[in-house]
Amino acid sequence: MVSATSVLCRVVILACVGCLVAPPAGADPAPDAVPVAAEVPPKEPATVRTPDGWTLTVGTRDEAQVPVAPLTTAISSREYVSSGTYFAELIAPEGEAPAGVLEAGYQIGCGIDMSTANGVTMSGSAGMVPGLGAMVPIPPGPAAPFQLLPALATPVTGVVTVGLKPGLVFIVPVHQKVFKGAHPWVMISEFHVKIDGCVGQSFIRSYAVLTRETEESDVVLSYVGATTTV
């Protein structure tokens, strides 16, 4: 029996050292996914007005997510070089000073996860089964009597099993900025995001979470960018 070892699925963020475009083939893209491109189409920032009179905005600009050739040759590996500026705006009632946390990062989706399944398994068996066989005369007649003879059967069976699971989504926080002020921002430049153990297509999109903090209340506002698929 031959067994393929499952690959541990992991997400690693590294500094960019090369940018060779080599998107692997896979399944059909998700309906809302954007074709692979260096620049990600901009989306409208998320905005909310709070009951205590604040207006909060969070979003991204100048995003780029480029698929690059992974260091391994496995078709289950994916790598992206990602850049972008995450920004927020806090308009407070008169006399209040804005403060809070701005988190920036990426959400990564895998169409089919093979990391915790059994992978591809090939097995087979062979054996010998004793028995009796009949010898029938041709043409039949009284001159050639019916006879029973010993027989030996050698059955051979084989099976190929592919263990797959539905896809997974990973959240990769890159940075959290604790701020005081009305215009916090975080810039991410030329970062590698790597996935292993993914079969078919993978997806990546940016996200930002703005948390406004006061002595009486907190407000959490989230934003997700456009989806890029490989």
Backbone bond lengths (Angstrom), bond angles and torsions (degrees), N, CA, C in turn:
res aa  C-N    CA-C-N  psi(-1)  N-CA   C-N-CA  omega(-1)  CA-C   N-CA-C  phi
1 M - - - 1.466 - - 1.529 109.38 -
2 V 1.327 116.51 132.29 1.455 121.40 -179.74 1.512 107.75 -111.67
3 S 1.300 118.57 131.05 1.456 122.35 -177.35 1.509 109.99 -124.62
4 A 1.341 117.02 131.21 1.464 120.99 176.40 1.512 108.44 -87.17
5 T 1.309 116.88 129.35 1.462 121.64 -177.16 1.516 110.11 -73.56
6 S 1.337 116.66 132.69 1.455 120.87 178.59 1.518 109.71 -69.46
7 V 1.322 114.96 143.53 1.462 121.12 -179.32 1.510 109.02 -93.73
8 L 1.308 118.08 128.28 1.457 122.28 179.04 1.508 109.59 -66.86
9 C 1.364 115.71 125.86 1.472 120.41 -177.72 1.517 108.70 -81.70
10 R 1.294 117.02 127.33 1.437 120.24 179.81 1.515 109.56 -146.25
11 V 1.306 115.22 157.62 1.449 122.07 176.79 1.513 107.53 -121.13
12 V 1.317 117.67 124.50 1.448 122.16 -175.92 1.510 108.54 -124.87
13 I 1.324 117.32 136.29 1.451 122.35 177.07 1.528 107.49 -109.56
14 L 1.321 116.45 122.78 1.453 121.75 -176.19 1.516 109.50 -131.64
15 A 1.323 117.02 164.99 1.459 121.13 171.62 1.509 109.01 -72.26
16 C 1.315 117.01 144.74 1.468 121.45 -177.94 1.522 110.44 -71.82
17 V 1.348 115.68 130.62 1.462 119.80 175.90 1.512 112.68 -122.96
18 G 1.324 119.15 -6.35 1.462 121.18 179.23 1.496 109.81 -167.81
19 C 1.298 117.92 150.73 1.460 121.83 -174.54 1.514 110.31 -136.11
20 L 1.327 119.75 62.09 1.452 123.66 176.91 1.507 108.54 -94.73
21 V 1.309 117.38 123.13 1.456 121.20 -176.76 1.516 109.08 -79.74
22 A 1.337 116.65 122.50 1.456 121.08 179.26 1.511 109.58 -152.22
23 P 1.338 118.84 69.74 1.457 120.97 -177.97 1.514 111.42 -70.29
24 P 1.359 117.72 126.49 1.459 119.94 176.68 1.501 112.37 -75.44
25 A 1.338 115.89 158.23 1.453 120.55 179.29 1.507 109.78 -77.91
26 G 1.353 116.57 157.25 1.452 119.29 179.75 1.504 110.87 -165.28
27 A 1.310 114.62 -157.27 1.455 121.04 -178.58 1.513 110.21 -77.75
28 D 1.364 115.56 -179.73 1.449 120.12 179.97 1.516 109.98 -65.19
29 P 1.348 119.06 145.23 1.459 120.94 -178.62 1.512 111.87 -71.03
30 A 1.336 113.97 160.60 1.457 119.23 176.00 1.524 109.30 -67.06
31 P 1.348 118.56 151.89 1.463 120.77 -174.72 1.517 113.97 -58.28
32 D 1.366 117.65 -35.80 1.457 119.60 -175.92 1.523 112.31 -97.49
33 A 1.330 118.31 10.62 1.457 121.14 -176.70 1.524 110.26 -81.67
34 V 1.331 114.97 147.71 1.455 121.65 -179.20 1.514 108.60 -98.04
35 P 1.347 120.16 136.51 1.460 120.56 176.83 1.519 111.39 -54.96
36 V 1.342 115.35 152.28 1.460 120.74 -175.99 1.517 110.47 -57.84
37 A 1.318 116.93 129.37 1.454 121.60 -179.73 1.513 108.13 -156.68
38 A 1.322 116.14 157.97 1.458 120.33 179.82 1.517 110.48 -69.15
39 E 1.330 117.25 -41.16 1.455 120.78 -178.03 1.521 109.76 -103.14
40 V 1.330 115.20 135.64 1.462 121.11 179.05 1.519 108.99 -91.34
41 P 1.352 118.06 130.92 1.465 119.50 178.90 1.521 111.18 -56.85
42 P 1.319 118.10 134.08 1.472 120.23 -178.31 1.517 111.46 -68.78
43 K 1.320 115.96 148.33 1.455 123.19 174.37 1.515 108.93 -118.96
44 E 1.332 115.06 155.50 1.460 119.55 178.92 1.522 110.06 -65.47
45 P 1.329 117.81 138.18 1.467 119.93 176.99 1.527 110.92 -63.43
46 A 1.318 115.74 157.22 1.463 121.45 175.48 1.524 108.68 -86.28
47 T 1.341 116.09 136.19 1.465 121.45 -176.99 1.520 109.52 -135.60
48 V 1.327 115.98 143.34 1.464 120.69 176.18 1.527 108.94 -146.89
49 R 1.334 114.87 148.20 1.470 121.01 174.32 1.520 107.28 -111.74
50 T 1.309 116.89 125.64 1.458 121.74 -173.46 1.528 111.22 -88.85
51 P 1.346 117.52 161.28 1.475 120.19 179.31 1.527 114.06 -62.42
52 D 1.346 117.65 -23.32 1.463 119.15 -179.80 1.523 112.82 -95.15
53 G 1.351 116.88 16.30 1.451 120.06 169.75 1.515 116.66 93.18
54 W 1.329 119.18 9.37 1.459 121.58 176.74 1.525 110.30 -87.68
55 T 1.341 116.27 149.88 1.464 122.40 170.24 1.525 107.57 -119.71
56 L 1.343 114.97 118.80 1.460 120.68 -175.38 1.523 109.74 -114.63
57 T 1.329 116.26 140.84 1.466 122.64 178.71 1.523 108.55 -138.02
58 V 1.351 116.19 139.14 1.463 120.36 175.82 1.520 108.50 -145.32
59 G 1.336 117.32 142.74 1.462 120.94 -178.76 1.522 110.82 -172.93
60 T 1.331 116.05 -168.70 1.467 122.23 178.55 1.520 109.47 -134.11
61 R 1.315 115.43 162.32 1.465 121.53 172.78 1.518 109.13 -150.41
62 D 1.337 114.92 159.99 1.475 122.36 179.24 1.525 111.58 55.78
63 E 1.337 116.28 45.92 1.466 119.77 -179.81 1.524 111.27 -83.53
64 A 1.331 115.89 145.80 1.457 123.01 173.25 1.522 108.25 -146.37
65 Q 1.324 116.09 131.65 1.464 122.16 178.73 1.527 107.19 -135.91
66 V 1.322 117.05 103.96 1.455 122.83 -173.57 1.523 109.40 -110.42
67 P 1.354 118.69 123.04 1.468 119.55 173.77 1.520 110.19 -71.86
68 V 1.333 116.71 137.62 1.457 121.40 179.83 1.522 109.13 -127.78
69 A 1.333 115.48 162.36 1.459 120.19 179.35 1.524 109.87 -68.85
70 P 1.345 118.14 127.53 1.468 119.88 178.92 1.522 111.22 -70.42
71 L 1.328 115.83 159.49 1.460 120.03 178.55 1.521 111.32 -67.65
72 T 1.333 116.89 -30.77 1.462 120.39 174.75 1.523 108.60 -87.17
73 T 1.328 115.91 161.18 1.464 120.11 178.14 1.524 111.84 -97.16
74 A 1.322 117.66 6.10 1.465 120.78 -178.75 1.523 110.22 -68.19
75 I 1.322 116.69 135.47 1.463 120.38 178.19 1.520 111.63 -72.01
76 S 1.332 117.72 -9.79 1.457 121.10 178.29 1.522 112.58 -89.27
77 S 1.347 118.36 5.23 1.465 122.52 179.03 1.518 110.40 -102.56
78 R 1.339 116.40 143.75 1.459 123.23 177.13 1.519 108.19 -134.52
79 E 1.326 116.11 144.56 1.466 120.64 174.46 1.521 109.27 -140.49
80 Y 1.323 115.29 143.76 1.460 122.18 176.62 1.522 108.90 -131.19
81 V 1.326 116.23 148.54 1.460 122.14 167.10 1.526 106.14 -107.07
82 S 1.327 116.47 119.64 1.463 121.25 -171.27 1.521 110.88 -120.92
83 S 1.332 114.61 141.72 1.460 121.72 177.48 1.519 108.76 -144.04
84 G 1.318 116.03 160.65 1.461 119.97 176.53 1.516 110.92 161.37
85 T 1.331 115.19 163.39 1.459 122.50 177.05 1.520 109.02 -116.61
86 Y 1.310 116.15 125.40 1.459 123.21 179.83 1.530 107.52 -102.36
87 F 1.308 116.30 129.53 1.462 119.35 -174.94 1.524 110.87 -134.23
88 A 1.320 115.61 160.15 1.462 122.23 176.00 1.524 108.87 -144.67
89 E 1.310 114.11 156.96 1.463 120.70 176.05 1.524 108.02 -137.35
90 L 1.317 116.38 131.76 1.458 121.53 -179.12 1.527 108.25 -125.07
91 I 1.315 116.08 112.00 1.463 121.78 177.29 1.523 106.66 -101.37
92 A 1.339 115.47 111.58 1.462 120.97 -173.26 1.525 110.88 -103.29
93 P 1.332 116.65 156.19 1.459 118.74 171.02 1.529 110.29 -59.74
94 E 1.306 116.17 157.71 1.463 121.01 -174.35 1.531 110.75 -58.55
95 G 1.323 114.63 132.15 1.459 119.63 176.43 1.517 114.69 94.13
96 E 1.320 119.75 -6.70 1.466 121.78 179.47 1.526 110.14 -105.31
97 A 1.332 115.94 139.82 1.468 121.67 -179.08 1.525 109.69 -100.56
98 P 1.336 118.45 124.36 1.464 120.47 179.59 1.523 111.72 -67.12
99 A 1.325 115.41 144.57 1.463 122.21 176.06 1.517 108.32 -160.72
100 G 1.340 115.48 153.62 1.459 118.10 179.17 1.513 111.42 165.47
101 V 1.352 115.54 -151.29 1.458 122.79 -177.16 1.525 108.89 -135.02
102 L 1.321 116.97 134.66 1.462 122.77 174.04 1.522 108.08 -117.03
103 E 1.354 116.30 117.20 1.471 121.35 179.43 1.521 109.10 -106.30
104 A 1.344 116.07 136.24 1.458 122.05 -179.73 1.517 109.29 -127.24
105 G 1.335 116.12 141.53 1.456 119.13 179.33 1.513 112.13 -177.77
106 Y 1.342 115.78 -159.02 1.463 121.84 -175.58 1.521 110.66 -136.08
107 Q 1.311 114.98 148.64 1.461 122.83 171.28 1.527 107.41 -110.00
108 I 1.331 116.27 129.72 1.456 121.71 -175.31 1.515 108.97 -122.53
109 G 1.324 116.95 128.45 1.457 122.22 179.56 1.521 111.15 -115.01
110 C 1.328 115.88 144.52 1.459 122.30 177.99 1.520 108.24 -121.12
111 G 1.345 117.10 128.51 1.458 120.59 -177.08 1.519 112.87 -62.18
112 I 1.334 117.62 -48.72 1.462 123.29 178.31 1.521 108.08 -135.71
113 D 1.323 115.97 125.14 1.458 121.07 -179.63 1.519 109.56 -93.77
114 M 1.336 116.13 124.84 1.450 121.46 179.75 1.522 111.64 -112.21
115 S 1.322 117.42 2.45 1.457 120.48 -170.90 1.516 113.18 -72.77
116 T 1.337 118.23 -37.63 1.461 120.71 -176.58 1.514 112.16 -107.56
117 A 1.337 117.63 5.86 1.458 120.73 173.76 1.525 108.93 -88.61
118 N 1.337 116.68 -178.28 1.453 120.48 -177.83 1.526 113.34 -83.04
119 G 1.343 117.27 -1.25 1.456 119.32 -178.95 1.519 111.34 70.70
120 V 1.322 115.74 -147.82 1.461 121.96 179.38 1.527 108.44 -101.71
121 T 1.332 115.96 122.38 1.461 121.28 -177.64 1.516 108.90 -122.41
122 M 1.323 116.39 127.60 1.464 121.70 175.64 1.519 108.43 -113.38
123 S 1.327 116.81 129.21 1.457 120.49 179.99 1.515 109.37 -140.13
124 G 1.328 115.68 158.51 1.470 120.36 179.88 1.512 110.12 -161.67
125 S 1.315 115.86 166.04 1.460 120.47 178.85 1.522 108.92 -149.57
126 A 1.324 114.87 152.60 1.460 121.66 176.95 1.518 107.89 -144.52
127 G 1.339 117.27 150.24 1.457 120.61 -179.27 1.513 111.12 -162.36
128 M 1.321 115.08 -179.21 1.462 121.52 178.39 1.520 108.94 -126.80
129 V 1.326 116.39 131.72 1.454 122.63 -178.54 1.526 108.70 -122.38
130 P 1.352 118.82 114.61 1.474 119.86 177.59 1.520 111.26 -74.40
131 G 1.327 115.98 155.26 1.462 120.54 178.43 1.511 110.37 -169.72
132 L 1.328 115.45 -169.19 1.455 122.79 179.01 1.513 109.40 -118.90
133 G 1.329 116.24 139.87 1.446 121.20 176.60 1.516 110.68 -120.35
134 A 1.308 115.07 151.01 1.471 120.61 -178.50 1.513 109.65 -103.69
135 M 1.343 116.52 138.41 1.455 121.89 175.15 1.523 107.31 -111.12
136 V 1.319 116.33 113.51 1.462 122.05 -177.53 1.516 108.49 -101.58
137 P 1.325 119.33 127.60 1.473 121.42 -179.93 1.517 112.12 -67.62
138 I 1.309 116.43 143.78 1.464 122.96 176.30 1.530 107.89 -127.62
139 P 1.337 118.95 120.79 1.466 124.61 -8.94 1.518 110.24 -73.20
140 P 1.331 119.05 155.97 1.468 121.07 179.64 1.525 110.43 -66.66
141 G 1.299 114.06 146.91 1.469 119.13 178.14 1.509 110.63 179.34
142 P 1.302 118.02 169.66 1.473 120.62 -177.52 1.523 112.30 -68.64
143 A 1.348 118.96 -21.62 1.463 119.94 -178.23 1.527 112.33 -73.74
144 A 1.348 118.56 -22.12 1.465 123.04 -179.55 1.513 108.74 -119.46
145 P 1.284 119.78 94.34 1.466 121.86 -174.42 1.536 111.69 -71.16
146 F 1.332 115.20 156.93 1.487 123.82 175.91 1.530 109.03 -69.47
147 Q 1.368 117.57 136.21 1.455 121.04 -177.75 1.538 110.64 -131.85
148 L 1.366 115.35 148.52 1.466 122.79 172.72 1.522 108.65 -107.56
149 L 1.368 115.72 128.70 1.453 120.97 -178.52 1.525 110.28 -123.79
150 P 1.336 120.00 146.01 1.474 120.97 175.49 1.527 110.74 -64.38
151 A 1.366 116.11 145.45 1.470 121.97 -178.38 1.524 108.95 -135.80
152 L 1.337 116.21 157.11 1.463 122.43 179.69 1.526 108.38 -135.74
153 A 1.362 116.17 117.25 1.470 121.90 179.79 1.517 109.73 -99.70
154 T 1.342 117.89 143.69 1.479 123.21 179.00 1.527 109.36 -125.71
155 P 1.345 118.44 79.21 1.469 120.32 -179.55 1.527 111.65 -71.68
156 V 1.316 116.92 141.16 1.462 123.33 177.71 1.519 107.55 -127.01
157 T 1.363 117.12 127.82 1.459 121.72 178.71 1.517 109.49 -126.13
158 G 1.316 117.17 152.19 1.463 121.35 178.76 1.523 110.85 -150.48
159 V 1.342 116.97 153.09 1.457 120.84 -179.23 1.530 108.50 -150.26
160 V 1.333 116.05 144.24 1.457 123.10 173.70 1.518 107.43 -119.54
161 T 1.335 117.60 122.02 1.456 123.07 -177.77 1.514 109.56 -115.58
162 V 1.329 117.46 129.83 1.463 122.26 176.65 1.524 107.68 -114.05
163 G 1.322 117.23 115.46 1.466 121.40 -179.22 1.519 111.41 -95.75
164 L 1.319 117.92 109.82 1.465 123.20 179.64 1.529 109.31 -124.38
165 K 1.325 116.29 158.82 1.450 121.79 177.48 1.530 108.77 -133.45
166 P 1.341 116.34 159.24 1.470 118.33 174.39 1.522 110.81 -58.61
167 G 1.327 115.38 158.96 1.454 120.58 -174.74 1.515 114.14 -67.08
168 L 1.322 114.60 166.65 1.456 122.75 -179.73 1.520 109.37 -124.96
169 V 1.331 116.29 160.68 1.459 123.06 175.39 1.524 108.07 -123.56
170 F 1.309 115.91 129.09 1.461 122.01 179.47 1.524 108.83 -112.22
171 I 1.323 116.39 138.67 1.460 122.21 174.95 1.520 107.55 -107.02
172 V 1.334 115.71 123.01 1.464 121.66 -175.08 1.528 108.97 -117.22
173 P 1.329 118.32 93.80 1.467 119.18 175.77 1.513 110.62 -72.65
174 V 1.322 117.04 127.70 1.464 121.35 -178.81 1.527 110.83 -94.56
175 H 1.347 116.84 -41.06 1.464 118.70 -176.48 1.527 109.74 -157.17
176 Q 1.339 115.03 146.21 1.459 122.48 171.57 1.527 108.86 -120.67
177 K 1.324 115.42 124.47 1.458 121.29 -179.17 1.525 109.83 -107.92
178 V 1.320 116.69 113.95 1.470 121.22 172.60 1.524 106.84 -86.18
179 F 1.311 117.30 121.76 1.461 120.20 -169.95 1.522 112.17 -130.75
180 K 1.327 114.16 161.47 1.464 124.27 166.35 1.516 105.90 -133.98
181 G 1.325 116.95 118.67 1.447 120.78 -177.05 1.515 110.80 144.31
182 A 1.314 116.47 171.29 1.457 121.79 -172.71 1.518 113.51 -93.62
183 H 1.351 119.00 -12.66 1.464 120.71 -174.28 1.539 111.56 -136.15
184 P 1.309 118.67 64.32 1.469 119.35 177.85 1.526 111.21 -73.36
185 W 1.329 116.47 153.65 1.456 120.62 176.40 1.528 110.24 -155.62
186 V 1.337 114.91 155.91 1.461 123.34 178.17 1.522 107.25 -133.66
187 M 1.316 117.38 131.27 1.462 121.81 178.37 1.528 109.46 -112.19
188 I 1.330 116.73 127.61 1.467 123.20 175.71 1.522 107.30 -114.06
189 S 1.319 116.16 126.32 1.466 119.87 -174.51 1.523 110.49 -130.86
190 E 1.348 116.28 124.27 1.456 123.46 171.45 1.529 112.90 54.26
191 F 1.329 115.66 54.93 1.456 120.40 176.49 1.521 110.28 -103.38
192 H 1.351 116.09 138.95 1.451 121.80 174.25 1.517 110.01 -86.87
193 V 1.328 115.99 134.70 1.457 122.30 170.76 1.521 106.56 -122.21
194 K 1.342 118.04 123.58 1.458 122.19 -172.20 1.522 110.25 -123.89
195 I 1.351 115.94 139.74 1.459 122.58 176.54 1.523 108.37 -125.77
196 D 1.330 116.52 141.54 1.459 121.98 173.98 1.526 109.14 -125.12
197 G 1.326 116.60 154.43 1.453 121.51 175.83 1.507 114.29 78.71
198 C 1.343 117.90 25.38 1.466 122.05 -178.15 1.528 108.92 -112.02
199 V 1.331 116.30 126.21 1.456 122.19 179.19 1.527 108.22 -104.84
200 G 1.329 117.23 140.44 1.464 120.14 -178.46 1.515 110.41 83.83
201 Q 1.333 116.21 -146.65 1.460 120.30 -176.62 1.524 111.25 -88.23
202 S 1.331 115.06 156.23 1.454 122.03 172.51 1.523 108.41 -125.84
203 F 1.338 115.33 160.54 1.456 121.22 -174.32 1.524 109.12 -134.85
204 I 1.321 116.36 147.17 1.457 120.94 178.61 1.525 108.89 -141.94
205 R 1.322 115.83 142.25 1.461 120.98 173.73 1.526 108.14 -152.67
206 S 1.305 116.01 152.18 1.458 121.36 179.64 1.518 110.04 -80.66
207 Y 1.310 115.64 159.92 1.464 120.22 172.17 1.527 108.77 -145.88
208 A 1.306 115.55 155.60 1.463 121.92 176.22 1.523 108.21 -142.81
209 V 1.316 115.84 139.76 1.467 121.89 178.41 1.520 107.97 -126.68
210 L 1.330 115.81 120.10 1.465 122.28 177.01 1.528 108.84 -103.97
211 T 1.323 116.18 125.34 1.467 121.51 176.14 1.518 107.98 -116.54
212 R 1.338 116.91 114.24 1.466 120.97 175.89 1.521 108.22 -93.66
213 E 1.325 115.70 132.02 1.455 121.00 -175.50 1.529 110.26 -121.49
214 T 1.315 115.10 132.09 1.465 121.42 170.50 1.523 107.59 -131.77
215 E 1.322 117.02 176.87 1.460 120.27 179.05 1.525 111.90 -69.04
216 E 1.340 117.31 -20.83 1.467 120.23 -176.10 1.518 113.61 -105.98
217 S 1.337 117.70 -25.95 1.475 118.91 -172.61 1.521 110.84 -156.66
218 D 1.334 114.05 161.29 1.462 122.77 171.51 1.519 108.61 -125.93
219 V 1.324 115.77 146.92 1.465 121.59 175.85 1.517 107.55 -129.75
220 V 1.346 116.11 133.90 1.478 121.98 179.47 1.523 108.27 -115.45
221 L 1.328 117.09 124.16 1.459 123.42 179.88 1.523 108.36 -123.89
222 S 1.336 117.93 127.26 1.454 122.34 -176.63 1.526 111.33 -113.56
223 Y 1.334 114.50 153.08 1.462 122.44 178.34 1.521 108.04 -141.22
224 V 1.339 117.03 140.84 1.474 121.74 171.99 1.529 108.05 -127.31
225 G 1.334 115.37 141.88 1.459 120.77 -178.92 1.516 111.73 -87.49
226 A 1.335 115.61 -173.97 1.463 122.00 178.32 1.527 109.94 -70.35
227 T 1.338 115.97 151.09 1.460 121.65 -177.48 1.522 110.85 -90.67
228 T 1.325 116.07 131.65 1.457 123.23 172.45 1.504 108.87 -108.89
229 T 1.338 117.41 137.29 1.462 121.46 -174.78 1.518 111.56 -123.44
230 V 1.337 115.50 145.73 1.463 122.44 173.40 1.513 107.25 -131.30
